[in-house]
């Protein structure tokens, strides 16, 4: 059994700028996602916003699909307030 290097270390935490670069989106877009609740899970630690690589990957996985006809794929919403239908209230 192979031992992972740094297996005993906690997940790497990224600040907003690093997380945005990891996702390939602008810092402002990631901030908007945080404001509207449409983005990846984040943590507030000492006033800093932090993201784990795992949470960023999990968020992008929501929109993973194999074709344009894939009906089982989830949807990563744009960085804006959601409509009642998008929130599942209707």
C-alpha positions, 0 to 999 in steps of 0.5 A: 500500500502506497503512502500519500505524502503529507497524508497527515496534513489538513487539506490545502486552503486557498484564499479567494485570489488563488481559488479564482485562479484555480477555477479559471474565473475572476476574483469578482465572479467568485466573490459574487458567487459567495454573496448570492450563495451559488458558489463553492463552500468556503470557510471564514477563519479570522476574517479571511475567506478560505476554500479547500481544493476538494470543495472547489473540485466538488462544486465544479463536478456539479456541472459535469456532463458527458454530452449536451443531451445529458439530463442527469447533470446538475447545474452550476448557476451563474453568479446572480440572485436565483429565481424562485424556480432555480431555488426549487421553491415552485 
